[in-house]
Amino acid sequence: MPRFSIVVPVYKVPAYLGECLDSVLGQDFGDFEVIGVDDCSPDVCGEILDQYAANDARVRAVHLPENVGLGNARNAGLAHAGGDYILFLDSDDVLLPGSLSAMAARLDAADSPDILVYDYARSYWDGRLVRNSLARHLHEDGPASFSLADRPELLNLLQVAWNKAYRREFVEGAGLLFPAGYYEDAPWTYCAMAAAESLAVLDRVCVHYRQRREGGNILSTVSRKHFDAFDQYDRVFAYLDSRPELDRWRGPLFRKMIDHYLTILERPGRLPEEAKAEFFHRAAHDYRRRIPARFERPAGRDGYKFAMLERDAYALMTGSATAVRTRQVVKTKARQAVKGSKKRAMGLFYRSQQHTDLDENLGLFSAYWSRSVSCNPAAIDAELARRAPHIRRVWAVRPDLMDSVPRGVRAVPLGSREFWTVAARAKYLVNNVNFSDRLVKRPGQIHLQTHHGTPLKKMGLDQREYPISTSMNFDDLLRRCDRWDYSLSSNAHSTRVWERVYPSRYETLETGYPRNDALVNASAADVLAARVELGLSEDTTALLYMPTHRDYEKSFRPRLDLARIASELGPDTVLLVRGHYFYKPSPQVEELRATGRIIDVSAHPRVESLYLAADALVTDYSSAMFDYALLDRPIVVFADDWEIYSTVRGVYFDLLSEAPGAVARSQDELLDVLAGGAWRGAEADRRRAAFRRRFCDFDDGRAAERVVRKVFLGDDREIPVTPLADRPHVPSPAELAGTVRVPSRTENRVPVYVPERERADEPAYVPEQLVTAEAGYAAEPDPVAETAYAPEHELTAEPALAEDPAYAPEPELVAETAYAEEPELAAESWFAPEPAFTAEPLPAPEPVPAAEFAYAELREEERAEEEPDEGPDDEPDARDAHIDADAEESAPEISVPAWARAEPFAPSAPLDADSFFGPPPTRAPQERAVAAPVSEALAAYSELFPQSGHGMSIPRQPVSADRAGHDVAEDRTDDRPGARGLPLPPLSGADERGTAPEPPSAETA
């Protein structure tokens, strides 16, 4: 008897049937049978089934004498099934590699439950993959086997037959069969879920649910056949009537029934207009005769609809809907009109500021789409405070995050009048992603692109080979690259990738990443201080878990069973969990943190401190591994979905064979690696050493100094890079404690206790209420939005942010709060160290009288429009207005707890009124060069790099002089301190840093 019987009903799918059957027969788990049921298909589908059956004994072809419909075709397959578990697979869908192995393992772990529920992703005709928006309900935390009463939210999932494996004996005992009709999945699924005594879930995408361009979904047909829903729910409640022990599910299934009726009634393309009133009255009849005792209507708009059904008030409901739509249209048009006028006014203001003189001692800084003061720009800011304090540094920060700006940092709200003033007048523009397309680079301004990671996944123009991973506008991307004057690199691998995938006329600075200076130059005292800050004792082994961003997950949910890992590794092991900065706080992590099993460090503002405190790093494909390797401490790669990730996104090297340490492909393997000591064994050390030689080229502790001297001080003298072997060793926590700590599993599984720490603005976890999940053979995408099922984030996976909208020739500007309503900068607490000043009003030029509008409402609306809540439909692959240049996963969430704000940045020199807020001098506007057509760059790229493959195999190529929008050399005027004859600070010698010898003299150089 096989483990699985896979029933594939077949009708009019000759173009897809082969791919479907190949996806099953190619599984690495071979104990299964395929029962293909030819539902009297009028094409060659029956012949295709016969060919597969002749070539593979596991395939059985069943031919029906007449067309009986999907439900009865499945029943015919059920009659021939002999496996332990039964799966249904539609003949135009595919089963992903490794799915059957994962199902078998999960069924064994759950002790053979009645039903196993697994996940799916919609596969669109244009290559997009969109994961189920309710995938969070499939988390594997808690018992492997449970009842529906333990997790009733599973009723919210799309109620179809093909996302579950059913124990055959359970199906036979429960008397389950498919009815005929449009909505045959509803009675099958609801009755099966209610009758099952034990359930299990598999948090893995096993099926790609095909979404055809030409349709193929019978539920999208305008027809009276949708009245079939009434018959199907009669069957559901008849089944409950026959089994009194299932009476508890009448309330939830009544709610699902009414939700389904309302969906059919309201969704366009279902019912003919003349049939809607009749459908409503029949739904109202079902409502009144099936409403359970003590049923409470849902709140809000849904509750209003339920009340209309209960009263059978069709005219009132349709009239109310029309009034609501009319009101929304009027409000939207009025809001758009006001917004447009405010945008135009701010645009005029910004352009007026562009006609003023540049401030040679002013720099605008931003990091991670103005989310925080961090990363390479922050390290450069700190170095400027030491070596060039005359250069004033101003940070752009999102308005809603201004309260989290560290003390001593001068910041302006993104999109405000002050922001556009600084953007127009600052000599230096520093960012680790791209500034908004609305920011127009002026002649004389210097744009420093710092990046924020080393690329493992494909980036930039290389993503053209992986269209599933992006919908990026490459013309817009290249326009942003044309603004760069300098691009930082931390290793030769990054240099080769950046120069190929972002071709333009910038200069690459192989300085290392300034943010990593803190790691290379750290002392034993820094390591101890980092651990004390987190409350770690010296005999505690701290494992830093940093998974990367996945575009198909709208919130951070650990791929590991953190409770199990913390328990099995024993009370001397603490897990430091850091979710990606694109994610909101995780309810699952919050629950574990409350029990003391882990420390959630997602909001910690300094990832470098976490690196110093950790004994080892556990990650998947995050570029945190490249930075952590500088400490020469163990790294464990947890690559449970490497095949999917590398295929969809594309990578530059095989991480499994070239990993910086031990590799685990499953949670059990990870526990064996950590408990058995392989994480710090000889093989792991050998791998890490090779990884360090390849990727730790330039980070020797003097990166920030190199950048400041070259870019800001005009000092071209070279500071030699200290060889890797000669760099100082940063002691590990184990070395400081005088012992080597190895996690070991405990027999009694004592949970780890870590004192709970207060974290700002963490929402309480509220169990989700049941929502509509429509049943059907090929259900349409849920109206609740879904995130793109595309790994990683840099180029396309980033949320649409207010700082980077689509490119436009004229700058459209985010309007701001009224100037009169903004607090005086001198009164803000983080400017206390600086001389107070009063910002003078900015007298607008004659044609800009509207610049004094109240901008508060507009800024909030634009932020909501351009950076929507990262809900399911905000598909990251449409968000291509950023640099998308790096793979770094370590930026902090900006929700910073008070305990994490210990070290303020050095304050900037005060911004005087003349250079910052003063009235614009009247002078003729400067002439700007016209940008070359971007199509020329794409053509040049295709000509230079026609082959595909890893970026490391392709040498650097020059880009023609007409690539950039203007002559970069003309922009870099000799007006920096060194060029103007101002004294330069001396080069740091070996006695200052102890990391590199004194460079040769200027004459020798």
N, C-alpha and C positions, 0 to 999 in steps of 0.2 A: 504494500500500500504506500503510495507516494506521500510526501509531506504536504504538498500543495496540489490542488486541482484549480487550474486557471481557466475560467469560462470566458470565451471571446465570442459574443454574438456578432454576426457579420451581415451587413446589408449596404450595398452601393458605396463601398470604400476601396475600389481597386488601387487607387493611388497611394493609400496609406496602409493597407493591410500587411504588406511585406515588412515595412518598418516596424509595425506593431509586433508581429511574430518574431522578428529578429531580436527585438529588445528583450523578449522573454527567453528565447533559446540561447542568447549570449550571456545569460546570468552565470556567475561563478558558483552558484548553488544549483546542483543538477537534479535534486530529488523532487521532481514535479511532473505533472502531466498538463497538456494544453488541450482543451476541448473547444474546437472551433465550430460554431453553429451557423451554417449557411441558411439564413432566413429567406430562402428562395430568392436570392439576389439576382436581378435580371442581367447581370454582367458576368465578368470572368472571376468574381470572388470565389465561387465554388471551386473552380479549377486551381486557383492559387492555394486554397486550403488543401486540395488533394496532392499538389506537388510537395507542400511542406510535410504532409503526413507520410508521403512515400520516402522522403529523405531523412526523416527523424521519427523514431518509434515513439517519442514522447508526445507527438501530435496526433490527435484523433479528429477526423472530419465528420461532422454530423450534418446531413442535408435534410431540410424540412420540405415536404411536398408543396406547401403553400406558405405565403407570407403571413406570419402570426403576430408580428410586432415584437418590440424589444423585450417586454416582460415575459411572454411565453417562450421566446427564444432562449432566454436565460433559464427558464424552467426546464427546457429540453436539455440544456447543458447540465443542470443540477442532477437530472436523472442518470447521467453517465458518470458523475463525479465519484471518485473513490478515495480521494486524499483526506488526510487528517483535517486540513483547512481548505476552505473554498474562497477563491478570489474572483472578482469580476473585473474585466478589462475591456473597455470599449475599443472597437477595432480601428479607430483612428488615433488612439492615444498610445503612449509608449511607457514601458517600465524602465526606470533608471538602473544603470549598472549597480550591482551590489545590493539591490533592494531585497531580494529573497533571502540572502544571507542575513541581512539586518533583521528582517522579520522573524526568521527562525531563531536567531539569538534572543530577540526580545520575547518571543513566545516561551522559550525555555526559561528565561529569567522570571517570567510572570506565572510560571507553573500552568501553562496551557489554559488561558482564559477563554471565555466564550467568544469574545470579539476583540480584535486588535485594530485600533484606529491609527492610520498613518497619514502623512501629509501629501499635498500635491502642489503643483505650480501650473498656472496657465501659460501655455506656449502659443504665442501669437505668430501669425503668418509673416510678420516683418522681423522676426528673430527675437522679440522681447520675451523675457521670462518673468512672470509676476507670481510671487508666492502667495499662498492663501493668507489673507489679511488676519485671520483668527488663529494663526499658527501658535500663538502664545498659549492656547488652551491645551496644546499637546506636550507641554513640559513634562519631563520624566522625573521630577522631584517627588518624593514620597514613595509609598508602596508601589511595587511593580504591578500588582493586581489590585483592583478596587471595584466597587459597585457604582452604578450611575448615581446613586444617592450621595456618594462621596464627592463626585465631580459632575453635577448636573449641567455645568456650562458646556459640556460636550454636545448637548442638544443644539447649541448655537452654530455648530459647524454645518457646512453645506451638506444637506442630507441626501446623499447619493450612495449607491451601493458599491462603487468602485474605489472607495478610500478606506476599505475595511477588509480584514480577513476573518472569516466566520468558521468556527469549529463545526464540522459537518454533523456530528452527533447532536450538537445544540440546535442546529437548523432543523434537523429531522424531528427532534423532540418538541420544538416549539411550533411545529406545523407551519413553517414559513414558506410561502410561495409568492411569486410576483403576479399581480393582477394585470389585466390588459388596460390600456389607456395612456393618456398623455403624462400623467403624474404617478406612474407606477412605483417610483422610488419612495414616495411618501409613506404608504402603509408598510412596505418592507422595512424601511430603515427605522421608523419610529417604533414599530412593534418589536423589531429585533433588539433595539437599544433598551426598551422598557423591560423586555423579558429576560435579558442577559443577567446572570447572577454575578459574573466577573468580567471586567473590562481591563484592557491595557492600552497604552499609547506608545507610538514610535515617533519621536520628534525628528523626522527625516522626510525629505521630499522623495517619494517613491514613484510618483506618476506625473507625467507631463500631459496636461489636459489641453488638447489642441483647440485653438480658437481660429476658425477658418475665416479668411477674408470674404468669401462669398456666402458666408452664413453656415448652414449645416445644423443650426439649432432650431429644432421644431418648436420650441417654446417661444421663439421670436416671431412666429407666424400669426398674423391677425386672423382669428378664427373663433367660432363658437366652441371649438373643441376644448377650450380652456374651462368650460363648464364641467369638465371631467374631474376637476378638483373636488367638487361636492361628493361625488361617488367615492373617491379615494379616502376622504376623511370619514365617510360613513363606515368604510372598512376598518379604519383605525379604531374608531370608538366601538365598533362591534367586537373587535378583538379584545378591547379592554373589558367590555361587558362579559365576555366569556371567561375572563380570568380576574376574579375579584381581588386577587392579591396585587394586581397592578393598578388598583383604583387611585393610588397616590399620585399617579402621573396624569390624571385627568386635567388638573389645573395647568401644568406646563404645556401639555399637548393642545389644550384649548387655546392657549395664548399663541402657540405656533400656528394653529389652524387659522385664527383671525389675522395674524400677521401675513400669512400666505394669501388669504383672500384679498386683503388690502393691496398687497403687492401686485397681484394680477389686475386688480381694478385700476390702479394708479399708473402702472408702468405703460408707457406708449408701446404700440406694436403688439398688443395682446388681444384685446377685445374690440370688436366693431363698435362704433359709437352707438348704434341703435340697440346694442345688447348690454350696455353698461348698467342701465337702470334695472333691467331684469336680474343681472348678476348681483347687484347690490341688494335687491330685495331677497334673493335666495340666501345670500350671506347673512343678512339680518335674521332670516328665519333660523338658520343654523345657530346663530349667536344665541337666540332666545331659548332654543330647545336643548342646547348643550352647555350652557353656562354653569359651571360648578358652584356649589354652595360656598359662600364667603369669598367669591372671587373679587379681587380688587383690580380695577382698571389701572393701567400704567399712567404715570404722570405726564404732563405736558401735552404736546400736539398729538402723540399717539393715543393718549387717554381721550382726547376730544373725538378722534375718529371712532374709537370703541363706543363712545356714548352715542354717536350718530347711528352706528349700526344697531345698537340696542334699541333705539327709538324708531328704527327704519326710516330715518329722515334723510332721504336721498337729496331732495331739493336743497335743504339747508346745508348739507355737506358740500355739494357742488358749488352753491353760491358763496359759501365761506372760502372755498379754495380759490375761486375766481377773484374775490376781494383781496385775499392775501397776495396772490400773484401780481395784481395791479399795484398794490401798495409797494411791493418789493421793486417792481420796475421803476416806479416814480422815484423812490428813495435812491435806487442805484444810479439813475440818470442825474439826479440832483447832486449826489456825492461825487460822481465823476466830473461834473461841470466845475464844482468848487475845487476839486483836487487839481484839475487841469489848469485853472487860473493860478493857483498857488505854485504849481510846478513852474509855470512860465515866469512868474515873478522871481522865484529863486534862481531860475536859469539866467535871467537877465542880471541878477546880482552877481552870480558866479562869474559870468563873462566880464562884468565890470572889474572884478578883482583881478582878472587875468591881464588887464592892461596896466597894472601897477608894477613897480620894480620887485624883483625877487629879493627876498631876505636871505642873504648869504650865510647867516648863522641860525637858520631855522630848519628843523627836520620834522617830517610827519611820519609817525610809526604806526604800524598796525600788525596784528597777528591773528591768524585763524578767523578771518572774516570779522575782525573787530570784536571778537568774543572775550579777549583777555590780554593782559600784559605778560607776555611769555615768549618762550622759544628763542630763536636766534635774534629777532629784533630786540628783545629785552636784554640779552647779553651784550649786544652792541650798544644799547642805551647805557648800560652800566659802565662799559669801557669808555664811552664818550665822556661820561661824568668824571672819569679819572684823568683822561688824556686831553680832552678838548672841551672843558667846561663852558667855553664861550658859545658853543653850539647848543641852542635850546631845543629840547626834545618835547614834542607834543604827540600824544597818543589819540588815535581815533577809537572810540569804544561805543558799542551799541547803547542807545539811550537807556534801555531797561537794565543795563549792566553797569551803569556808572557808579552805583554804590559799592561795587566790588573792586574798584580801582585801588591798588595799594597806596598807602600814604607816601607822599613825596613825589608822586607821578602827576604830571600835568596832563589832563585829558579833556577832550571835547566830544560832545555827542555826535555820533555818526549822522550825517545828513543835516546838521544844524548850520546856522549862519557862520558860527565860529569854525566849524569843520571846513566849509568851502573857502573861507578866508585863508586858512592855513594851507589847504590844498592848492590854492592859486598862488601863494606867495613863498612857500617853503622851497628852499634850494634842494633838499634831500627828501626822497620818498623811499621808505623802507618797509618791506612787507614780506611775509613768508608764503603768501598766496598772491592773487592779483587784486589790485584796486578795482573799483567799479569802472565799467566802461564809460561812465559819465565824466570821470576824471580825465581831463585833457592835459597831457604832458606838454609843458611849455619849453621852448628853447632855453637852455641853461639849467633846467632841472636835471637832477641825477636820480635815477631809479635803481635801487638795489634790490634784487630778488634773492632772498636768502634760502628759499625752499625750506622744507621741514621734514626731510627724511631721505633715506636711501631706497631706490626703487627695486622692489621684488616683482611687482606686477607691471604689466605693460602700461606705458604712459603716453600722453601727447599724441603725435601723429601715428605712433605704433598701434594705437587703438583702432585705427581704420581696418586692421586685419581682424578685429574682434567686434563686429557691429552689435552683437548681443549686449556687450558691456557698456555701450554708450550711445547716446543720440547727439553727441557733441557737434556743434557748429565749428569746424576746424578753421574756417576763415576768421571767425571771432577770436579763436584761441591765438592765432598768429598775430592778429592786431595787438593783442595784449602783450605778446612777447616782444613786439617791436618797440614797446616803451622801455624795455629793460636796457640799462647800461652795463650792469654787472650781474653775474649769476654765480652764487657760491657753490662749491662742491666739497664734499667731505672725503671722497675717494675717487680713484681713477675710473671705477665702474660708473659712478654717478656722472662724471664728466662726459664720458662717451654717450651715455643715455641722454642727458640734458641737451647736449649740442646737436644730437640727431633728431630728437622728437620735438624740440622747441627751436627750430632753425631761425636765427636772426643775427644781428650784428653786435650783440652784446659781447662783453669780455668775460670769460670764465676765470674766476679767482679760486684756485685750488688751495684754499686757506684752512680747510677743516670747518666744522660747524661751531660757531661761537658758543652755543649753548652747552657743548660738550666740554668746554674748558673746565666747568665745575666738576666734572667727573675725573678728568685726567689730573687736575691739581688738588683733588681732595686729600685730606689728611685723616689720620686715625680719629682725631677729635670730631671731624665732620661726620664720619661714619657713626660714631657713638651718639652724636647729637641727633642725627636722623632717626636712630632707633628709639632714643628717649622720647622724641616728639610723638612717636606712634605708640608709645607704651610697651615696647618690646624689651623683655629681659635678656640678659646676655646668654642664657641657656635656651633661648627660643629659636627655632629654625623658621625663618620668615620666607615664604614662597610668594613671589609677586606674580599674579595671574593677570595677563594683559592680552585678551583676545582682540582681534581686529574687527573693524566695521564690516558688516555684510548688508548690502543694500536692500535685501529682501526682508530684513528684520527692522521694524519701526522703533523698537526699543531694545535696550540691552537685556538679554536673557542669557545667562551663562550656558555654554554648551556642555558643561560638566555638572555632575551632581555634587555641588560644593559641600553639602552636608555630609555626604558619604565620604568624600575625600578627607575633610577635616576630621571626621570621626575615626577613620581607619588609620590615618597617619599619627594619631595620638595627641595627647594634650600639650606636648612640647612643640607642636607645629602650628603656625598661624598662617592663614591665607590672606594676603593683601589683594583685594579684587579691584581692578580698575577698568570700568567700562569705557568704551570709546566716547569721545567728546561729542559725537553726533547724537548720542542717545540720552534719553531722559533717565532719571533714577529708576532702578529696577525694583518692582515689588518683591520679586523672589530674593534678591540680594538684601533688601531691607528686612525681610522676615528673618533671614539667617543672621544678619548683623544684630538684630534685636536679641537673639538667643546667645550672642557672644561667640559664635563659631568662626566668624571672619571679621576682618576690618575692611569696610568699604572705603577705598581711597580714591574713588572716581572724582571727587571734588577737590582733591589736594592740588594746590596751585603749582607745586614744584615737583615735576616728575623725577628730576635729578635726585632729590632727596629720597624718593622711593627706591630708586636704583641703588643708592648707597646703603639703604637700610636692609635690602633684601639679600638673603643668602643665595637665591637662585631665581631665575626668570622662567615662567611657564607661559608660552605664547603659541600662536598658530602661525599666521602670516604677517604679523605686525612688524613694521620696521623698527620697533623698539629693540629688536634683537641686535641690530647693527650698532646702536648706541650702547646697549648693555654690554656688548662684547668688549668695549674699551676697559671695563673693570676686570676682565679675565676671570669671570665667575661663571658657574654652570648655567647653561641654558637648555631647557627641554622644549621641544617642538611637539605640540599636540595637533596632528594633521588628520583629523577624522574625515574631512571632506576634500582632500587635496585634489582628487581627480576632477570633481565638479568645479572647484575654484580655479584650477589652472586651465581647464578647458574653456570656461566661460570668459574669464578675464585675460588670460595669457600671462606668462611669467618670463623672466629673463634667465632663470636657471632652475634646475631641479632641486628644490629644497630638501627633498627626502634623501638624496645622495650627497648633498653638499651642505647639510645642516650644521649649525654651530654647536651641536651637542646631541644628546640622545633624542630619538624620535619615537613617539607613541601614536598608533593609529586608532586606538580605542581607549575608553576610560579604564578598562581593566589593565591594559598595557601600561597606561600612565601610572596607575597605582603600583604596578610591579617595578617600574623604573624608579619611582620615588622611594618606595619602601625597600627595594633591593640594593640601592646604592649605585645603580647604573648611571644615574644623573651626574655623578661626580667620578666615574670610573676612568680608566686609562683610555678607552676608546672615545669617550666623550671629550676628554682633554685633548686628544689628538685632533678630533674634528674642530674643536674650538680654536686651536692654534692655527689650523689651516684657514679657517674663516677669518680670524684676526689679520693674518698676513694679507688676505685679499681685500678686506673692507675697512681696515683701520689705518689707512695710508697717512692722512694729513692731520688727524685730530691729536695734536701733541700738547695741548694746553695753551697755545698762543694764537688761536684762530681769531678771537675778537681783536687782539692787538694788530694783527695783519690787516684786518678789514678796516679798522679805524685809520690806520696810517695810510693805506692805499686810497680809500674812497673819500675820507673826510679831510685828511691832512695833505694829500698829494705827495706822499712820501713813497717813491718807487723802489727804495732799497729793499732787497729781499731778506727775509728772515728764514733761514734754513729750517726745514722740518726735522725734528728730532727722530731718529730711527725708532721703530717700535721697540726693539730690544733695550734701548737706552732710556726709555721713559720711566718715570718713577712708578713704583707699584703701590696701588691703593689697597690697604689691608682689608680683608673680608671680615665680616662679623665673627666668623669662627676663629680666624687667626687672632683677633683681638681678645677673644674669650679664652684662648690657649687650648682649644679643643676642636675636634671636627665633629659636627653634629649630623647624624644621618636619621631622617625620619623612619620610623618603623611602625608597622600596623599594630594595633592593640587588640587583644582578644575581647575585652569588654567594650570596645568602641566608645571610649569616654569622649564626649564632645569637648571641643576646644572652647575655653572661655576667654574672651577678650573684653575688657571693660568697654561699655558702650560710650561712644563719643557723640557729642551733639553736632548735628549737621544742619546747615541752613536750608530752609525752604524745602524740606523733603516731604512730599505729599504722603498722606496715610494711604495704605493699600485698602481699596474698597472692592469687594468681590463684584464681578461684572454681572449685570442682569441679563436675562435671556433676550436675545435679539433675533430678528428675522433671519432665517437661513433657508432659502427656498429650495424645495425638493424638485427633482426633475431629471430627465435622462441626460440632458446636456445643459445644465443651468447656466444662465447668463452670469457675467461677473457681478458679484455682490455690489449694490450701490455704495456700500462702505468702501472707502478707498483702500488701495493696497500698495505696498511698497514694491519696487522693482526687485525681482529675484536675480540680482547681478552682483557678484562679489565686489567688495572693497569700495573705495569712495573717491579717490582723488579727482579723476577727470569727470566722472559723471555721477558719482555717488553722493555728492554733497547736497545738502538741502538748499533750496533756493533762498538766498540771503539778500538782505536789503542792500548790501554793499556792491552786488555784482549782477545787475540785470542784463538783458540782451543788449547787444551793441547798437548804438544809434549815432548817426553823424553829429547831431547836436546834443550837447549834454542835457539829459533829463535829470532833474535833481530831486532828491528826497527832501521834501520840505520839512520844516522844523517847528519847534515850539516858538511862540511869539517871543521876539527879542526882549520885550519888556518883562516877560514871565520867566526868562532864564535867570538863575541865581548868579549874582556877581561872582566871577571866578575867584576874586580875591577873598571872598568869604568862605570858600569851600575848605573843608578841614584838611584835605591832603596837600593844600598849598601853604600850610602854615609856615614852613621854613623859609618861604620866599617873601620878598617885599610885597606888601599889599599894593594893589592898584585898582583903579576904577575903569572899567571898560567903557569907552566913549561910544555913543551910538554911531552906527555906520551910516553916514548920509549917503543915500543911494544916488546914482546919477539921475539926471532929469527923466529919462524914460522908464524909471523903475519905481513909480510911486506905490505899486502894489506890494512891495517887499515887506511892508509892515503888517501884512495879514497875520492872523492868529494861526500858527502852524501846528499846534499840538494835535488837533484831531487828524490833520493830514498825515503827520509822521506816524501816528499809530495805525492809520488805515494802510499806508504804504508798507509798513513793516508786516502787517497781517497779510497783505497781498503778495509781497515779494518773498517773505519767509513764512510760509504757512506752517502751522503746527505739523510736525512730521508724521502726518496721518497716512493711512494706507494709500491714498490716491496721489500723494505728492511724490510722483515717481522720480527718483534721483537721476535716472538716465536722461531726464529732460533738463537737468540743471547744469548747463555747460558754461555758465558765465563766469567761471573762476579759473584760476591757474591750473587747478587739477594736476599739479606738477609733482606731488610727492606722496610717499607712502607712509609717512610718519603717523603713528597712532597714539602719541603720548601727550597731546595737548590737554590741559585740565578743563573740566567743567568750570564755568565762571562762578557757580554758586559756592563761595569760599567761606568756610567756617572761621570763626574768630581766631581759633587756636593756630590757624595756618597762615596768619598774616604777621609773622614775627619780624621780617626784615624788610623795611621800606627801601625803595629804590632811592638812589641819590637824587635830590631835587634838581630840576633844571634851573638855569638862570632865568630870571623873570622875563616875561614877554612884555616889552615896552609897548605903549599904546601906538607909537608911530609905525612900528613894524608889524604889529598884529591887528590892532583894532582901528588904527588911524584911517582918516579919509584917503581914498585912493588919489594919488597924484594924477594930474591931467597931463597926459602925453599920448602921442599917437600909438595905436596898437602895433605890436611887432608882427612882422610878416612870418607866416609859418609855411614850412614845406608841405607839399601834398604827399600823402602816403601812396606807396606803390600798390598796384592791385595785388590782393592776397593770392589770387589764382596763380600768379607767377611763382610764389613760394611753394605752393602745392605741386606745381609742375616741376620745379627744381628738385623738390624732395623726391618725387617719383623717379626722376632721372638719375639722381645720385644714389638712391637706395631702392632699387627695384626688387631686391630679394627680401624674403621674410626671414625670421629667425631671431636669435638672441642679439640684443644690441651690442654685446661685448665683442662680437665677431666682426663688426663693421667699423672701419677706421673713421677718424674725424674727417669731415669734408668742409672746405670753405663754402661760404654762402656769398652769392654775388653782391656787389656793392649796392645794388638798387633794392635789396630786400627790405630795408628798414624804411619807416615813414619819413625819416629825415636823417641828415648826417649826424651820427652820434658824436663824432669828433667836434662838431660845432657846438653841441650841447655842453661838452665838458670844457668849458672855458677855464682858462688858467686863473681862477679867482679863489682857489682854495688857499688855506693858510700857508702851506709850503710854497705854492707857486707865487704867492704875492710877497714873499720875503718875510712872512711872519715866522718867528722862531718855532722849530719843530721840537717836540720832546725827544730826549735821547732814546735810542733803541734799547729795549730791555736786554740785559746780558744774562749770562749764566748765573751770576750772583743774585739776580733779582728773582728769577723764576726757577732756576735750576733745571731747565728743560732743553735749552739749546745754547750753543756757543754764540759769541758776539759775531754778527755778520761782518763781512768785509767792509772796508771804508768805501766811501762814494767813488773815490778815484779808482780803487781796485775793481769795484763793481762795474 
